[in-house]
Amino acid sequence: MVQADPNRTGLPSSFELPCSDETPVDNENQNLIPNLLLFLLEFIWGDRLDWFFSADMAIYHTTGKSPRVPVVPDGFLSIGVERRKQSLQGRGRLSYVLWEENNIPPILTLEVVSQTYGNEYDDKMLIYANLGVLYYIIYNPDYWRRDRHQPLEVYKLVKGAYQLQIGEPFWMPEIGLGIGRFQQHLDGVISREILTWYDSTGSRYLSQAEQERRRAEQERQARLEAVSRLLRMGLSVEQVAEALSLSIEEVRSTSA
């Protein structure tokens, strides 16, 4: 864990620090990927109050040249902090200021590599190591050949240095989550690769919408399977349709 210099005084508060470095992202994934991870985590850990995940938020720390110069990952996760810290404006955190978070650094940081190289494999790696970030994830789906790396790399901090880990999805026991890639299909029209969370068995966590859709499909399948049984009991097509909330056409086609 990062320790603030006890001799350092007069550290600025979050209200005195810029809440963004105002550097625009230059590809869709830099916004999409971390926000999809956040939305899913809101569902998986909906009843927990001891974590915070953010996308494109400044992290202020005391391990660099100045506490007023932040590092801004595309996404990061901290555990053991308040899920929502109220600001005077009631908007939650303006930025992540370590000396206002009991000096708890993120346990995971995520960088999504873009066309404009952002020093993900060198300078930022050193910054996160100095911060004590346990897991550093670099997602590089488009430019990995240019950078001579793999599309997804997970690094773990071991004795102060990052070591590349093997396996996908990769399980992170200290967090209780795995992470890996997934080909997402939207309405059978759009297909895109995303990062998502996995459980300890390697099974992908489903979103609330996916769970509801799967439940609805299972219920519908159960109704269709009941059609023949009810018809054999002597019910008419119309009675079966009404009993199972199916259309007459569905009952007829199922029993054909």
Secondary structure, DSSP 8 states (H G I E B T S, - for coil): -----TT------TTTS-S-------STHHHHHHHHHHHHHHHHTTT--SEEEEES--EE-SSSS-TT--B--SEEEEESS-SS---TTSS--SSEEGGGTTT---SEEEEE--SS---TTTHHHHHHHHHT-SEEEEE-TTTHHHHTS-SEEEEEEETTEEEE---SSEEETTTTEEEEEEEEEETTTEEEEEEEEE-TTS-B---HHHHHHHHHHHHHHHHHHHHHHHHHTT--HHHHHHHHT--HHHHHHHH-
